[in-house]
């Protein structure tokens, strides 16, 4: 399965989501490859930190030059982190994807950006389109703030995209764990962030939970 974590807008949390998925899949004994196709190489940096600290499991990461079916063949799971800084790599990743997962922060600007991204995918991919899934990332933690619910309602109404109701909230632990080369559930296994991520993962990768 080739999964692209993508959007047109920076700051949506793509690298953090990709890293947490990759660590979880490796723990589930999947042969997983990360492709860091973002010129900023943030994901490569965090994998390097993880390796330097000696954390297990180790992660495999390659750059945008690996975006071909031949080079991605043989892995159980490939997760590609890519943004708009390299449009050609983004188009290449989308042409290879079985599915695209879109993290959407709860703002009107991000909803508009998601709409544009859906059009971009449609124009960039020739032939059968990948499955498109979207979820709310960096959601509000205060119940009185309704932006996350409003953004969720907007995503539900978008044609051609499956809305994943499980969401990740705006929590310091996601940034802190990432900077230390750890997944959120490694740094704080009993915390709210870990529970949110487990719920999201059960929706995205249910086949690894089956007996």
RALINGI-V61724 format. One record per pair of residues at least 24 apart in sequence whose C-alpha atoms are under 10 Angstrom apart, sorted by the first residue. I is the first residue (numbers start at 0). GAP is how many residues later the second one is. Records with the same first field share a line. If there is no record, write none. Layout:
I=GAP + GAP
This chain:
0=31 + 71 + 72 + 74 + 75 + 76 + 77 + 78 + 95 + 96 + 97 + 98
1=30 + 31 + 67 + 70 + 71 + 73 + 74 + 75 + 76 + 77 + 78 + 91 + 92 + 94 + 95 + 96 + 97 + 98 + 128
2=31 + 74 + 75 + 76 + 77 + 78 + 90 + 91 + 93 + 94 + 95 + 96 + 97 + 98 + 127 + 128 + 129
3=31 + 74 + 75 + 76 + 77 + 78 + 86 + 89 + 90 + 92 + 93 + 94 + 95 + 96 + 97 + 98 + 126 + 128
4=74 + 75 + 76 + 77 + 78 + 88 + 89 + 92 + 94 + 95 + 96 + 97 + 98 + 128 + 129
5=74 + 75 + 76 + 77 + 78 + 84 + 87 + 88 + 94 + 95 + 96 + 97 + 98 + 108 + 111 + 128
6=74 + 75 + 76 + 77 + 83 + 93 + 94 + 95 + 96 + 97 + 103 + 106 + 107 + 108 + 109 + 110 + 111 + 113 + 114 + 127
7=74 + 75 + 76 + 77 + 79 + 82 + 94 + 102 + 105 + 106 + 107 + 108 + 109 + 110 + 112
8=74 + 75 + 94 + 95 + 96 + 100 + 101 + 103 + 104 + 105 + 107 + 108
9=73 + 74 + 75 + 100
10=92 + 93 + 94 + 127
11=90 + 91 + 92 + 93 + 94 + 98 + 124 + 125 + 126
12=89 + 90 + 91 + 92 + 124 + 125 + 161 + 162
13=29 + 66 + 67 + 68 + 69 + 87 + 88 + 89 + 90 + 123
14=26 + 27 + 28 + 29 + 31 + 65 + 66 + 67 + 68 + 163
15=26 + 27 + 30 + 65 + 158 + 159 + 161 + 162 + 163 + 167 + 168
16=64 + 84 + 86 + 120 + 151 + 157 + 161 + 166 + 167 + 180
17=25 + 61 + 62 + 63 + 83
18=24 + 25 + 27 + 28 + 40 + 60 + 62 + 159 + 162 + 163 + 164 + 165
19=154 + 157 + 158 + 162 + 163 + 164 + 165 + 166 + 177 + 181
20=58 + 162 + 176 + 177 + 179 + 180 + 183 + 184
21=35 + 36 + 37 + 38 + 39 + 55 + 56 + 57 + 161
22=24 + 33 + 34 + 35 + 36 + 159 + 160 + 161 + 162 + 163
23=33 + 159 + 161 + 162 + 173 + 174 + 177 + 181
24=32 + 34 + 51 + 52 + 176 + 180 + 183
25=30 + 31 + 32 + 33 + 34 + 51
26=29 + 30 + 31
27=180 + 181
28=28 + 47 + 179
29=45 + 46 + 47 + 178
30=28 + 29 + 43 + 44 + 45 + 46 + 47
31=27 + 28 + 29 + 42 + 43 + 44 + 45 + 46 + 47
32=26 + 27 + 28 + 29 + 39 + 41 + 42 + 43 + 44 + 45 + 46 + 47
33=25 + 26 + 27 + 28 + 29 + 38 + 43 + 44 + 45 + 46 + 47
34=25 + 26 + 27 + 28 + 29 + 30 + 31 + 32 + 37 + 43 + 44 + 45 + 46 + 47 + 58
35=25 + 26 + 27 + 28 + 29 + 30 + 31 + 43 + 44 + 45 + 46 + 47
36=25 + 26 + 27 + 28 + 29 + 30 + 43 + 44 + 45 + 46 + 47 + 48 + 49 + 51 + 52 + 53 + 55 + 56
37=25 + 26 + 42 + 43 + 44 + 45 + 46 + 47 + 48 + 49 + 51 + 52
38=24 + 25 + 43 + 44 + 45 + 46 + 47 + 50
39=42 + 43 + 45 + 46
40=40 + 41
41=39 + 137
42=38 + 135 + 138
44=134 + 136
45=131 + 132 + 133 + 134 + 135 + 136
46=131 + 133 + 134 + 135
47=133
48=129 + 130 + 131 + 132 + 133
49=128 + 129 + 130 + 131 + 132 + 133
50=130
51=129
52=127 + 128 + 129
53=127
54=126 + 127 + 131
55=126
62=26
63=24 + 25 + 26 + 28 + 29
64=24
65=27
66=25 + 26 + 27 + 28 + 29
67=24 + 25 + 27 + 28
68=26 + 27 + 28
71=24
87=36
89=31 + 34
90=29 + 30 + 32 + 33 + 34
91=32 + 33
92=31 + 32
93=26 + 27 + 28 + 30 + 31 + 32 + 35 + 36
94=26 + 29 + 30 + 31 + 32 + 33 + 34 + 35
95=29 + 34
96=28 + 32 + 33 + 34 + 35
97=30 + 31 + 32 + 33 + 34
98=30 + 31 + 32 + 33 + 34
99=29 + 30 + 31 + 32 + 33 + 34 + 61
100=29 + 30 + 31 + 32 + 33 + 34 + 60 + 61 + 62 + 63 + 103
101=30 + 31 + 32 + 33 + 34 + 35 + 59 + 61 + 62
102=30 + 31 + 32 + 33 + 34 + 35 + 64 + 65
103=30 + 31 + 32 + 33 + 34 + 35 + 44 + 47 + 48 + 51 + 63 + 64
104=30 + 31 + 32 + 33 + 34 + 35 + 42 + 43 + 46 + 47 + 62 + 63 + 64 + 65
105=29 + 30 + 31 + 32 + 33 + 34 + 40 + 41 + 42 + 43 + 44 + 45 + 46 + 48 + 63
106=29 + 32 + 40 + 41 + 43 + 44
107=39 + 42 + 43 + 46
109=41
110=40 + 41 + 43 + 44 + 47
111=42
113=41 + 44
114=40 + 43 + 44 + 46
117=40 + 41 + 42 + 43
121=38
128=31
130=29 + 30 + 31
131=28 + 29 + 30 + 31
132=27 + 28 + 29 + 30 + 31 + 71
133=24 + 27 + 28 + 29 + 30 + 31 + 32 + 33
134=27 + 28 + 29 + 30 + 31 + 32 + 33 + 65
135=27 + 28 + 29 + 30 + 31 + 32 + 33
136=29 + 30 + 31 + 32 + 33
137=29 + 30 + 31 + 32 + 33 + 36
138=28 + 29 + 30 + 31 + 32
139=27 + 28 + 29 + 30 + 31
140=27 + 28 + 29 + 30
141=27
163=36 + 39 + 40
164=34 + 35 + 38
165=30 + 31 + 32 + 33 + 34 + 35 + 36 + 37 + 38
166=29 + 30 + 32 + 33
167=24 + 25 + 26 + 27 + 28 + 29 + 30 + 31 + 32
168=24 + 27 + 28
